[in-house]
Amino acid sequence: MSATVLARLLRAPGEIARSCRDDDPEVRAIGATSLASIALGAAAFGGVLGSFRGGMQILYGAAKVPLAVLATLALAAPAFHALAAVLGRPWPMRSIVALALASAGRSSLVLLAFAPALWLMLDLGMGYHTAAIVASGAYGVAGFAALSLLVRGLGEGKGRITTAIAFISVFIAVGGQTAWILRPYLVRPRAINVPFLRDREGSFAEAVLTSLTSAAIYSDRPYRIDAPAESDAWERGRSTRSREVEEDFEEEGGQ
């Protein structure tokens, strides 16, 4: 691991991106440092998420977050190479892999920076849903850091915006589905059995659509565990989301 490359990943992403694109001699050092950053940063963040439940989930989280990052790169890099060639940027596969690794390494360093603050908030008693929102926000910032380096690597010229949109679409689709397959990361403390992986239960896109639909349907309906059901039909058709809210209400002492 090179301390110089680490500093440049955070402070000079444009230089790193240019070195990857131009296949400079330091590409090997950039790739090795990026891999080390993924192993350290993503594992630390995953372990902190797992500490919400404790026990084996700490090890599971520390293993699965880096695995999700590397699996995303393994699937997305060939797509990046093909898209770049079709859209007027026929770079060597080595350059594409280095650029993808550098992007993931930068995002993992951002996750590492968030890990201590998240750990402190969890130790102070942050609830499940709040923790999920905070973790999602950290993922979002880290993803933006990765995409900013990736887009910088495209350089100037015709088709830059189209290539950037194609790269971002692939990155989000592949990354979201990979993370979905490898869930759970954040597990409720009351869970008795902690599986390494959950059942497939559809796709990432289906889950997002279901969540949006549920939010639209139940946004104006209060969730109270002491309120009687409006009817037998409502009780039979009560959504999974409402049950989870009730359970979390009980777990968190009604707060």
C-alpha positions in Angstrom: 0.0 0.0 0.0 1.3 3.4 -1.0 0.6 6.3 1.3 1.1 8.7 -1.6 -1.5 6.9 -3.7 -3.9 6.9 -0.7 -3.6 10.7 -0.3 -4.2 11.2 -4.0 -7.2 9.0 -4.0 -8.9 11.3 -1.6 -7.4 14.7 -2.6 -6.6 14.4 -6.3 -9.0 12.0 -7.9 -8.6 13.7 -11.3 -4.9 12.8 -11.3 -5.6 9.2 -10.3 -8.2 8.9 -13.0 -5.9 10.3 -15.6 -3.1 7.9 -14.7 -5.5 5.0 -15.0 -6.8 6.2 -18.3 -3.4 6.8 -19.8 -2.1 3.4 -18.4 0.8 5.1 -16.6 3.5 2.9 -15.0 2.0 3.6 -11.5 -1.2 1.8 -12.5 -0.1 -1.3 -10.6 0.5 0.7 -7.4 -2.9 2.4 -7.8 -4.6 -1.0 -8.2 -2.8 -2.6 -5.2 -3.5 0.4 -3.0 -7.1 0.5 -4.1 -7.5 -3.2 -3.2 -6.0 -2.7 0.2 -8.4 0.3 0.7 -11.4 -1.9 -0.2 -10.3 -4.6 2.2 -9.7 -2.1 5.1 -12.4 0.5 4.6 -15.3 -1.7 3.5 -14.6 -4.3 6.1 -14.4 -1.8 8.9 -17.7 -0.2 7.8 -19.4 -3.7 7.5 -18.1 -4.7 10.9 -19.5 -1.6 12.5 -22.9 -2.3 10.9 -22.8 -5.8 12.2 -22.1 -4.6 15.7 -25.7 -3.4 15.9 -26.6 -7.1 16.3 -23.3 -8.3 17.6 -21.8 -11.8 17.5 -21.3 -13.5 14.2 -23.0 -10.6 12.4 -19.9 -8.5 12.9 -17.8 -11.0 11.0 -20.5 -11.4 8.4 -20.7 -7.7 7.8 -17.0 -7.3 7.7 -16.8 -10.0 5.0 -19.9 -9.1 2.9 -19.4 -5.4 2.3 -15.9 -5.9 0.7 -17.3 -8.9 -1.2 -20.2 -6.8 -2.5 -17.7 -4.1 -3.7 -15.4 -6.6 -5.4 -18.3 -8.5 -7.0 -19.7 -5.3 -8.4 -16.3 -4.5 -9.9 -15.9 -8.0 -11.4 -19.3 -7.7 -13.1 -19.2 -4.0 -14.1 -15.7 -3.7 -15.4 -16.3 -5.8 -18.6 -19.4 -3.8 -19.2 -17.5 -0.5 -18.8 -14.9 -1.8 -21.3 -17.5 -2.6 -23.9 -19.4 0.6 -23.4 -16.3 2.7 -23.6 -15.3 1.0 -26.9 -18.7 1.4 -28.4 -18.9 5.1 -27.4 -15.6 6.1 -28.8 -13.1 5.3 -26.0 -11.4 2.0 -26.9 -9.2 1.8 -23.8 -7.2 -1.3 -22.8 -9.0 -3.5 -20.2 -6.1 -2.8 -17.8 -7.0 0.9 -17.8 -10.7 0.1 -17.2 -9.9 -2.3 -14.3 -7.5 0.2 -12.7 -10.1 3.0 -13.0 -12.9 0.8 -11.5 -10.5 -0.3 -8.6 -9.5 3.3 -7.9 -13.2 4.4 -7.8 -14.1 1.6 -5.4 -10.9 2.2 -3.3 -11.9 5.9 -2.9 -15.5 5.0 -1.9 -14.1 2.5 0.7 -11.9 5.2 2.2 -15.0 7.4 2.6 -16.8 4.5 4.3 -13.8 4.1 6.6 -14.1 7.8 7.5 -17.8 7.3 8.4 -17.2 4.1 10.5 -16.2 5.7 13.8 -19.1 8.1 13.8 -21.5 5.4 13.0 -20.1 3.2 15.7 -20.5 6.0 18.3 -24.1 6.6 17.3 -24.8 2.8 17.6 -23.2 2.7 21.0 -25.3 5.6 22.1 -28.5 3.6 21.3 -29.5 4.6 17.8 -32.6 2.7 16.7 -32.8 0.2 13.8 -34.5 2.5 11.3 -32.3 5.5 12.1 -29.2 3.3 11.7 -30.5 2.1 8.3 -31.0 5.7 7.1 -27.6 6.8 8.4 -25.9 3.8 6.8 -27.7 4.4 3.5 -26.5 8.1 3.6 -22.9 7.0 4.1 -23.3 4.5 1.2 -24.7 7.3 -0.9 -21.8 9.7 -0.2 -19.3 6.9 -0.8 -21.0 6.0 -4.1 -20.8 9.7 -5.2 -17.1 9.7 -4.4 -16.6 6.6 -6.5 -18.6 8.0 -9.4 -16.8 11.3 -9.3 -13.5 9.6 -9.9 -14.9 7.3 -12.5 -16.4 10.1 -14.5 -13.2 12.1 -14.3 -11.5 9.2 -16.0 -13.5 9.6 -19.1 -11.6 12.7 -20.1 -12.9 15.2 -22.6 -14.2 14.7 -26.1 -17.3 13.6 -27.9 -19.6 11.2 -26.2 -18.4 12.0 -22.7 -21.8 12.6 -21.2 -23.3 9.6 -22.9 -20.5 7.4 -21.6 -20.8 8.8 -18.1 -24.6 8.1 -18.0 -23.9 4.6 -19.3 -21.2 3.9 -16.6 -23.4 5.3 -13.8 -26.4 3.3 -14.9 -24.4 0.1 -14.9 -22.7 0.9 -11.6 -26.0 1.6 -9.8 -27.8 -1.5 -11.3 -25.0 -4.0 -10.7 -24.1 -2.5 -7.3 -27.6 -2.5 -6.1 -28.4 -6.0 -7.2 -25.1 -7.4 -5.7 -25.7 -5.7 -2.4 -29.3 -7.0 -2.4 -28.2 -10.6 -2.9 -25.6 -10.4 -0.1 -28.0 -8.9 2.5 -28.5 -8.7 5.5 -25.9 -6.2 6.8 -27.9 -4.6 9.6 -29.7 -7.1 11.8 -32.1 -6.4 14.6 -30.7 -7.3 18.0 -33.6 -9.6 18.9 -33.0 -11.8 15.9 -32.3 -15.3 17.1 -30.8 -16.8 14.0 -28.4 -14.7 11.9 -28.1 -16.1 8.4 -25.1 -15.2 6.2 -27.5 -14.7 3.3 -31.3 -14.2 3.2 -33.5 -15.9 0.7 -33.5 -14.3 -2.8 -37.0 -12.8 -2.5 -37.0 -11.1 -5.9 -34.6 -8.5 -7.2 -33.3 -5.1 -6.0 -35.5 -3.3 -8.6 -38.6 -5.2 -7.3 -37.7 -4.3 -3.7 -37.4 -0.6 -4.6 -40.7 -0.6 -6.4 -42.4 -2.4 -3.5 -41.0 0.1 -1.0 -42.2 3.0 -3.1 -45.6 1.5 -3.5 -45.9 0.8 0.2 -44.8 4.3 1.1 -47.5 5.7 -1.2 -50.2 3.5 0.2 -49.4 3.8 3.9 -47.9 7.2 4.1 -51.1 8.7 5.6 -52.0 5.7 7.8 -50.8 5.8 11.4 -48.9 2.8 12.8 -50.0 2.1 16.3 -49.8 -1.2 18.0 -52.6 -0.4 20.4 -55.1 0.7 17.7 -57.8 -1.8 16.8 -58.0 -3.0 13.2 -60.5 -1.1 11.1 -61.9 -4.4 9.9 -61.2 -8.1 9.6 -60.2 -7.5 6.0 -57.7 -4.9 7.0 -56.3 -7.2 9.7 -55.9 -10.1 7.2 -54.3 -7.8 4.6 -52.0 -5.9 6.9 -48.7 -5.2 5.1 -45.3 -6.6 6.0 -44.2 -3.0 6.5 -46.8 -2.3 9.2 -45.8 -5.4 11.1 -42.2 -4.4 11.0 -43.0 -1.0 12.3 -45.0 -2.5 15.2 -42.2 -4.8 16.1 -39.6 -2.0 16.1 -42.0 0.0 18.2 -42.1 -2.7 20.8 -38.3 -3.4 20.6 -37.4 0.3 21.1 -39.7 0.7 24.1 -42.4 2.6 22.3 -40.1 5.5 21.3 
